[in-house]
């Protein structure tokens, strides 16, 4: 294998969205609080962070359960623009950097929430099977976010 082939990387990005019956600030506050992640991300099982939405420059630690064991991620919040944007990144040995971006767009009293996960320097592209699993896990995660945020809205109204 040539040196250039050994150092070749692949950029991967996948976005998923859902409409949530809540205002953008409520949605962004929920998803940008890493303590909420185990409630809606199946692989995320332990978070070390303050229990609140995190701001630009803050860091947190996450542990994932995978089919091959546990993965630890150290995240840094790159940006936060209330109530529309939150971006964080974690460096990994196994797929290179992960960049997670959440956007919230108001739609007549509701929010279109989009979750984008990017790996700008993957060592190899994901397989079709990996993409299928990513899409299934994202659909479940977004449905969980919708259910949880809408339940919070109802609870606050009571």
N, C-alpha and C positions, 0 to 999 in steps of 0.2 A: 504494500500500500504506500502510495506516495505521501510525503509530508503534508501536501495541500489537501489530499483526500482525508487524511487523519484529522485535520483541523477544520474540515467543512462542517458548518452548522446549518440548521433549518429553522426558519421562523414559522411558528404555529400560533394561530389566534382563533378563538371560538367564542361567539357571543350568543346569549340566550336572553329572552325577555318575557315579561308577564305584566299584565295590568292589575294593579292593586288598588282596592277601594280605600285609599288613604292619601293624605297630602304628602308631597315629596319629602318634606323635612322629617316626618315620622318614619318613612321608609328608610331614608338615608341614616337617620340616627340608629335605627335597629340594626341594619346590616354593617354599619361602620363601628359597631361595638363588638369586638371579637369574642366577648363572652357569650354572645348569641349564636356563634357559629355552630357549636355542637347541637343546637336545637334544630338546625336545618341542613347541615352538611354531614352526611353519613360518616365520612372518613375522619372528621375532626372530632377528637374526643377529649382533648385537654388544652386549655388556653391559660397562659400566664399574662395577664394584662389588667389594667383598671377596668372596673365594670361600668363603662361609659363609652360613648362614641370617641374614637381616637382622632387626634389632630395631626396635621403635617409635622413630620419630624419625630413623632412618637414611635416606639418600638414595642413588639410583643412576640411571644413565643407560642407556637402551636405544635401539637403532636397529632399526627395522622395514623390511623390504622390502615394497613394495606394488606393485600393478599400475601405479601412476603415478609411482613413484620411491621415495625413502627418507624415512622419518619419524623424527624424534628425539623421545624422550620422557624427561622428567625426573620420576622417581618419588620419592615420600616414603612411608615406611611409617607408617601411621596407628595400627596396633594389632597386637599379637602376644600371644596367650594360649597358651602351650605346654601341651598338644599339640593344641589344638582350633581356633585361629583365627589368621588373618593377613590384614591389609587394607592396601592401598597405593593411592595416587592419583597421577594425572598430569594436568596441565592441557594441553589442546590447543586450537589454533585451529580445527581442522577438525570436531571433534564435541563440543567442550566438555570438561569433566572426565571422566576415566575412573576408575572405582573398581573395583578388583579385590579380591575377597574369597575366601579359601580356608577351608573348614571341614573338619574331620576328626572323624568320629564312630566310636567303636569298636563293632565288630559281632563278638563272639565270636572274637577273635583276628585279625580283619581290620579294615579301615577303609573306611567310606563317605566318599569324598572328593568334595566339591562345590566347583566353581569357578563363581563368579558374577561377571559383568562388567556394570557399570552405567554408563550415560551419563545422569546426572540432568538435564542441560541441553543436549540435542541441539538443533541448529538446525532439524532436520527429522527425522521418524521414519524408521527404516530401511525399505527396500522389502522385499517378500516374498523377492526374490532375494537381498538382503543377508542376511536372516535364515537362508535356506537355506544359504548359504555359511558363515555364522557357526556354524551347527549342525554342518556337515560338518567344519570346522576344529576345533571343540571335541571332536568324537568322536575325531578323529585325535590331538589333543593328550592327551586323557585316556587313550587306549590306549597312547600313548608313555610317559606317567607310570607307568601300571600296569606295563608291561614293564620300565622302568628301575628302579623301586623294588623290584619283586620280584626282579630280577637282582641288585641290591645286597644284598638279604636273603640270597640264596643264596650270593653271594660271601663275605659275612661269616660264614656258617655253615661254610664249607669250611675 
